[in-house]
């Protein structure tokens, strides 16, 4: 039992170190994460400056108020660079379709506060998102992936939950 706990703690340390190293290699080291605990998930995203597309999408889908609520929430937040990887015109089209955009954004949010250590323990987990569909979370070579998107910065604290920065937009399964 003790060795299992030590192994989990060791993997957690490796994950945090690798996500930090990966973040720096991906030039995310300059990101400003405001850690004041009176800031909601939306406040942290706005203050950071690397999530302007996400914030614009939250506004267009009328989800800002929800993510400023008490939560707690876990948000797998794609950066502006992640949104830029989508095919040309996709973001613009989604901003004009708030229902579809809302479904995609809710697919990035879990109810409850799920920290990196919890993600590691749940390797292979398929938690339900606020959109109702499940995410596929796996740990490979000490790195966490959510539906293939890599978590590049983990455990960014907010007053109503936690943000894990991911390097791609994840799309819910087709119905």
C-alpha positions as CSV (number, residue, x, y, z in Angstrom):
1,X,0.0,0.0,0.0
2,X,2.8,2.4,1.0
3,X,4.7,1.6,-2.2
4,X,1.7,2.3,-4.3
5,X,1.3,5.7,-2.7
6,X,5.0,6.4,-3.2
7,X,4.7,5.4,-6.8
8,X,1.7,7.7,-7.3
9,X,3.5,10.6,-5.7
10,X,6.6,9.9,-7.8
11,X,4.5,9.9,-11.0
12,X,2.8,13.2,-9.8
13,X,6.3,14.8,-9.4
14,X,7.3,13.6,-12.8
15,X,4.1,14.9,-14.4
16,X,4.5,18.3,-12.8
17,X,8.1,18.5,-13.8
18,X,7.4,17.4,-17.3
19,X,4.5,19.7,-17.8
20,X,6.6,22.6,-16.5
21,X,9.5,21.7,-18.9
22,X,7.1,21.2,-21.7
23,X,5.5,24.5,-21.0
24,X,8.8,26.3,-21.1
25,X,9.8,24.5,-24.3
26,X,6.5,25.5,-25.9
27,X,7.3,29.1,-24.9
28,X,4.5,29.2,-22.3
29,X,7.0,30.3,-19.7
30,X,6.1,33.9,-20.3
31,X,2.4,33.3,-19.5
32,X,1.2,35.3,-16.6
33,X,-1.0,33.2,-14.3
34,X,-2.6,35.4,-11.7
35,X,-2.9,33.2,-8.6
36,X,-5.0,35.5,-6.5
37,X,-7.6,33.2,-5.0
38,X,-10.4,35.8,-5.4
39,X,-10.2,35.4,-9.2
40,X,-12.6,33.1,-11.0
41,X,-11.6,30.9,-13.9
42,X,-12.7,33.6,-16.3
43,X,-10.8,36.3,-14.4
44,X,-7.6,34.2,-14.6
45,X,-8.1,33.5,-18.3
46,X,-8.7,37.2,-19.1
47,X,-5.7,38.4,-17.0
48,X,-3.4,35.9,-18.6
49,X,-3.7,37.2,-22.2
50,X,-3.1,33.8,-23.9
51,X,-6.8,32.9,-23.9
52,X,-8.4,35.8,-25.8
53,X,-10.1,33.4,-28.3
54,X,-11.4,31.2,-25.4
55,X,-12.8,34.3,-23.6
56,X,-14.4,35.6,-26.8
57,X,-15.9,32.1,-27.4
58,X,-17.2,32.0,-23.8
59,X,-18.9,35.4,-24.3
60,X,-20.4,34.4,-27.7
61,X,-21.8,31.2,-26.1
62,X,-23.1,33.1,-23.1
63,X,-21.0,31.0,-20.7
64,X,-19.0,33.7,-18.9
65,X,-21.5,33.9,-16.0
66,X,-21.6,30.2,-15.5
67,X,-17.8,29.9,-15.2
68,X,-17.7,32.9,-12.8
69,X,-20.2,31.0,-10.6
70,X,-19.2,29.1,-7.4
71,X,-18.3,25.9,-9.1
72,X,-16.0,24.2,-8.5
73,X,-15.0,23.5,-12.1
74,X,-12.1,22.0,-13.9
75,X,-11.4,23.6,-17.2
76,X,-9.1,22.1,-19.9
77,X,-8.3,25.5,-21.5
78,X,-7.0,25.7,-25.1
79,X,-4.7,28.7,-25.7
80,X,-5.0,31.1,-28.6
81,X,-2.3,28.9,-30.4
82,X,-4.5,25.9,-29.9
83,X,-7.5,27.6,-31.5
84,X,-5.2,28.7,-34.4
85,X,-4.6,25.0,-35.2
86,X,-8.2,24.6,-36.3
87,X,-9.0,24.8,-40.0
88,X,-9.3,28.4,-41.4
89,X,-12.7,29.9,-40.7
90,X,-13.7,27.4,-38.0
91,X,-13.5,29.8,-35.1
92,X,-15.4,32.5,-37.0
93,X,-18.1,30.0,-37.9
94,X,-18.4,28.8,-34.3
95,X,-18.6,32.3,-33.0
96,X,-21.8,32.7,-35.2
97,X,-23.3,29.4,-33.8
98,X,-23.6,29.8,-30.1
99,X,-25.4,26.5,-29.6
100,X,-22.6,24.4,-31.3
101,X,-19.9,26.6,-29.7
102,X,-21.5,26.1,-26.2
103,X,-21.5,22.3,-26.7
104,X,-17.8,22.4,-27.6
105,X,-16.8,24.7,-24.7
106,X,-18.8,22.6,-22.2
107,X,-16.8,19.6,-23.5
108,X,-13.7,21.3,-22.0
109,X,-15.3,21.5,-18.5
110,X,-15.7,19.0,-15.7
111,X,-17.8,19.6,-12.6
112,X,-15.6,19.6,-9.5
113,X,-12.0,20.4,-8.9
114,X,-9.7,17.8,-10.5
115,X,-6.0,18.4,-9.8
116,X,-3.1,16.9,-11.7
117,X,-2.5,14.3,-9.1
118,X,-6.2,13.2,-9.4
119,X,-5.7,13.0,-13.2
120,X,-2.7,10.7,-12.8
121,X,-4.6,8.4,-10.4
122,X,-7.4,8.2,-12.9
123,X,-5.2,7.3,-15.9
124,X,-7.5,5.9,-18.5
125,X,-10.5,7.7,-16.9
126,X,-13.4,8.9,-19.0
127,X,-15.0,11.6,-16.9
128,X,-18.3,13.2,-18.0
129,X,-18.1,16.8,-19.1
130,X,-20.7,19.5,-18.7
131,X,-21.8,18.8,-22.2
132,X,-22.6,15.2,-21.2
133,X,-20.0,13.4,-23.3
134,X,-16.9,11.8,-21.7
135,X,-13.3,12.9,-22.1
136,X,-10.5,10.3,-22.6
137,X,-7.7,11.1,-20.2
138,X,-4.4,9.2,-20.4
139,X,-0.9,9.5,-19.1
140,X,1.9,8.5,-21.5
141,X,5.6,8.9,-20.8
142,X,4.8,11.1,-17.8
143,X,2.6,13.5,-19.8
144,X,-1.2,13.9,-19.5
145,X,-3.3,13.9,-22.7
146,X,-7.0,14.8,-22.9
147,X,-8.5,13.4,-26.1
148,X,-5.0,13.7,-27.6
149,X,-4.4,17.3,-26.5
150,X,-1.4,17.6,-24.2
151,X,-1.7,19.3,-20.8
152,X,1.1,21.8,-21.0
153,X,0.5,23.6,-17.7
154,X,-1.4,22.0,-14.9
155,X,-3.1,23.1,-11.7
156,X,-3.6,26.8,-12.3
157,X,-5.7,27.8,-9.3
158,X,-8.8,29.9,-9.4
159,X,-11.3,30.8,-6.7
160,X,-13.9,28.5,-8.3
161,X,-11.8,25.6,-9.6
162,X,-8.7,24.8,-11.6
163,X,-7.4,25.3,-15.1
164,X,-5.2,22.9,-17.0
165,X,-3.8,24.5,-20.2
166,X,-4.0,22.2,-23.3
167,X,-2.4,22.6,-26.7
168,X,-5.4,21.8,-28.8
169,X,-9.2,22.3,-28.9
170,X,-11.0,19.0,-28.1
171,X,-14.2,18.2,-30.0
172,X,-17.1,16.2,-28.6
173,X,-18.0,13.0,-30.4
174,X,-20.5,13.4,-33.2
175,X,-24.0,12.4,-32.1
